[in-house]
Amino acid sequence: MPEGDTVFRTARRLDEALAGAEVTRFDLRVPRFATVDLTGQRVHAAVPRGKHLLLRIGDSTLHSHLRMDGAWFVYRAGERWRHPAFKVRAIVGTAEREAVGVDIAEVEVVPTRDEGELVGYLGPDPLAADWDAAEAVRRLGADTRSIHVALLDQRNVAGFGNEYAAELLFLRGILPTTPTADVDVAALLDLGVRTIRANRDRRHRTFTGIDRPGQGTWVYGRAGRPCRRCGTLIRRGEQGADPTRERITFWCPRCQR
């Protein structure tokens, strides 16, 4: 699932491939921006912001959000793509590289000066150079909802999704339904920051310390299977009433009280 660490790695890969080069091909396959053409402009940088990706080109920014299934791929110029063309939503090419956005839920172009209209509402980003721990603690601590829902709200902290929420709460021994007021949010965020920063440079995200497929999570995606610590069957449920938001969570009823 594309969460903050996935977007960070994607931005780094795009920056390494495109930054400093002139755009020779620009194609957005979404109706609203299909006529936008940034060819001839120079790529300045690819910047992650929570789960959002900002590709700055000339005086404009190509904003994308990967949601559940989106991804950016980088190819050598002229290399054959490894996915169906009908899934492609964006193409940014230079003389040497071609970045291809596949199954991206949100694609839009805005003047770079207006980026704040897209991401200005976000809370502090633990992977950003300007991470503000005190502000993140203040925002999260002021939330009156359950801790699972509060941790997913990108206005509190930018970058944590369902997998991080479930795993961090397990590691802290906290039930997802616990009111945020009853949680040591400073300790929870400290763990979250250390975990997502460790994962940003890993090929496979892990919370258990084991970097093998199927071994990296304690509870996420393991409903009905025994807890790796105590053997109790992992449960699955939903938090929050908004069907458009991530709200499925997993927990161990014995380890999380």
C-alpha positions in Angstrom: 0.0 0.0 0.0 1.4 3.4 -0.9 2.0 5.2 2.4 4.5 7.9 3.2 7.6 5.8 2.9 6.4 4.5 -0.5 5.8 8.0 -1.8 9.2 9.1 -0.4 11.0 6.3 -2.4 9.0 7.1 -5.5 9.8 10.8 -5.4 13.5 10.0 -4.9 13.5 7.7 -7.9 11.8 10.3 -10.1 14.1 13.0 -8.9 17.2 10.9 -9.7 15.8 10.1 -13.2 14.4 13.5 -14.2 15.7 16.4 -12.2 17.7 18.9 -14.3 16.5 17.5 -17.6 14.3 19.1 -20.2 10.9 17.5 -20.8 10.6 16.1 -24.3 7.2 14.3 -23.8 4.3 15.3 -21.5 1.1 13.4 -21.7 -1.7 13.4 -19.1 -4.5 10.9 -19.8 -7.2 12.5 -17.7 -9.8 14.7 -19.3 -9.4 17.9 -17.2 -5.6 18.2 -18.0 -5.3 16.3 -21.3 -4.4 19.5 -23.2 -1.6 20.6 -20.7 1.8 20.5 -22.4 5.0 21.1 -20.4 7.4 20.0 -23.1 10.5 22.2 -23.3 10.3 23.0 -19.6 13.0 21.9 -17.1 12.3 19.4 -14.3 13.4 21.0 -11.0 12.6 18.3 -8.4 10.2 15.5 -7.3 9.1 16.2 -3.8 7.1 13.9 -1.4 4.5 15.4 0.9 2.9 12.8 3.1 1.0 10.6 0.6 1.2 13.3 -2.2 3.9 13.6 -4.8 4.8 17.0 -6.4 6.8 17.0 -9.6 8.0 20.5 -10.2 8.4 21.4 -13.9 9.1 24.9 -15.1 6.6 27.2 -13.2 4.1 24.3 -12.8 3.7 21.3 -10.5 2.3 18.0 -11.5 0.6 16.7 -8.4 -0.3 13.0 -8.1 -1.8 10.8 -5.3 -1.3 7.1 -5.6 -4.2 6.0 -3.4 -4.4 2.2 -3.2 -3.1 1.0 -6.5 -1.2 3.8 -8.2 2.6 3.7 -9.0 5.2 5.6 -11.0 7.7 3.6 -13.1 10.9 4.8 -14.7 12.1 3.5 -18.0 15.0 4.2 -20.3 13.8 6.3 -23.3 12.3 3.9 -25.8 12.2 1.0 -23.4 9.0 -1.1 -23.7 6.6 -0.7 -20.8 5.8 -3.6 -18.6 2.1 -2.8 -18.1 -1.0 -2.2 -20.3 -1.1 1.3 -21.9 -4.8 1.7 -20.9 -3.7 1.9 -17.2 -1.4 4.8 -17.9 -2.5 8.2 -16.5 0.7 10.3 -16.9 3.9 10.3 -18.9 6.8 12.6 -18.3 9.7 11.9 -20.7 13.2 13.4 -21.2 15.9 12.5 -23.7 17.1 9.7 -21.5 14.3 8.6 -19.1 10.6 8.2 -19.2 8.4 8.3 -16.0 5.1 6.6 -16.4 2.2 6.9 -13.9 0.0 3.9 -13.7 -3.5 3.6 -12.0 -3.0 7.0 -10.3 -6.2 8.2 -8.7 -5.4 11.9 -8.7 -3.5 13.8 -11.4 -3.5 17.5 -11.8 -1.3 20.5 -12.7 -1.2 23.7 -10.8 1.2 26.7 -10.8 3.9 25.8 -8.3 3.1 29.0 -6.3 -0.3 27.4 -5.6 0.9 24.0 -4.3 -0.4 25.1 -0.9 -4.0 24.8 -2.1 -3.4 21.1 -2.6 -1.2 20.1 0.3 -1.3 23.1 2.7 -3.9 21.4 5.0 -1.5 18.5 5.8 0.0 18.0 9.2 3.7 17.6 9.8 5.4 15.0 7.6 7.8 12.6 9.6 9.9 12.2 6.4 10.3 15.9 5.7 13.3 18.0 6.7 10.9 20.4 8.5 9.3 17.7 10.6 7.8 19.4 13.7 7.2 16.8 16.4 5.7 19.2 18.8 3.1 20.4 16.3 2.3 16.8 15.4 1.7 15.9 19.1 -0.5 19.0 19.5 -2.6 18.2 16.5 -3.0 14.5 17.3 -3.5 15.1 21.0 -6.4 17.5 20.3 -8.3 14.9 18.2 -11.4 13.6 20.1 -11.9 10.5 18.0 -10.5 7.0 18.4 -6.7 6.8 18.0 -6.9 4.7 14.9 -9.1 7.3 13.1 -7.0 10.2 14.4 -3.8 8.7 13.3 -5.1 8.2 9.8 -6.2 11.9 9.5 -3.6 13.5 7.3 -4.4 16.9 8.9 -2.8 15.6 12.1 0.2 13.8 10.7 1.0 13.3 7.0 2.0 9.9 5.7 0.6 7.2 8.0 -2.0 4.9 6.4 -3.9 1.8 7.5 -0.9 -0.5 7.7 1.1 1.9 9.8 -1.8 2.7 12.1 -2.5 -1.0 12.8 1.1 -1.9 13.3 2.1 1.1 15.5 -0.9 0.5 17.7 0.0 -3.1 18.1 3.6 -2.3 19.0 2.3 0.2 21.7 -0.3 -2.3 23.0 -3.2 0.0 22.2 -6.6 -1.0 21.0 -7.7 0.9 17.8 -10.9 2.0 19.6 -9.1 3.7 22.4 -9.9 7.5 22.7 -7.0 9.5 21.6 -7.1 11.4 24.9 -6.2 8.2 26.7 -3.1 7.6 24.6 0.5 8.8 25.1 0.6 10.4 21.6 4.1 11.6 22.0 5.4 8.1 22.5 3.3 6.8 19.7 4.5 9.4 17.3 8.1 8.8 18.3 7.8 5.2 17.5 6.0 6.1 14.2 8.8 8.4 13.1 11.5 6.0 13.9 9.7 3.2 12.1 8.8 5.1 8.9 12.3 6.5 8.6 13.8 3.1 8.9 11.4 1.8 6.2 11.9 4.6 3.7 15.2 3.0 2.6 14.0 -0.6 2.6 12.8 -2.5 -0.4 10.1 -4.2 1.7 8.4 -2.4 4.6 8.7 -4.3 7.9 7.5 -3.8 11.4 8.8 -7.1 12.8 12.4 -6.6 11.6 12.1 -9.5 9.2 12.5 -8.4 5.6 10.8 -11.4 3.9 7.4 -11.5 2.1 4.6 -12.3 4.6 6.8 -11.8 7.7 6.9 -8.1 8.0 3.7 -7.3 9.9 2.4 -8.3 13.3 -1.4 -7.8 12.7 -2.0 -6.0 9.4 -3.7 -8.3 6.9 -3.5 -11.3 9.3 -7.2 -11.5 10.5 -8.0 -15.0 11.7 -4.3 -16.0 12.1 -2.5 -16.4 15.4 -0.7 -13.5 16.9 3.1 -13.8 16.5 3.5 -13.0 20.2 0.7 -14.7 22.1 -1.1 -17.0 19.6 -4.5 -15.3 20.0 -6.4 -15.0 16.7 -6.0 -11.6 15.1 -9.2 -9.6 14.6 -10.4 -7.3 11.8 -12.8 -4.4 12.1 -13.7 -0.9 10.9 -13.2 2.5 12.4 -14.8 5.7 11.3 -18.0 6.4 9.3 -16.6 7.9 6.1 -16.6 5.1 3.4 -14.1 7.0 1.3 -11.4 6.9 4.0 -9.2 4.0 5.0 -10.9 2.5 8.0 -10.1 -1.2 8.2 -7.9 -2.2 11.1 -6.4 -5.3 12.7 -5.5 -6.0 16.3 -4.7 -8.7 18.8 -7.4 -8.7 21.6 -4.8 -10.0 24.1 -1.7 -7.9 23.3 -3.8 -4.7 22.8 -5.8 -3.7 25.8 
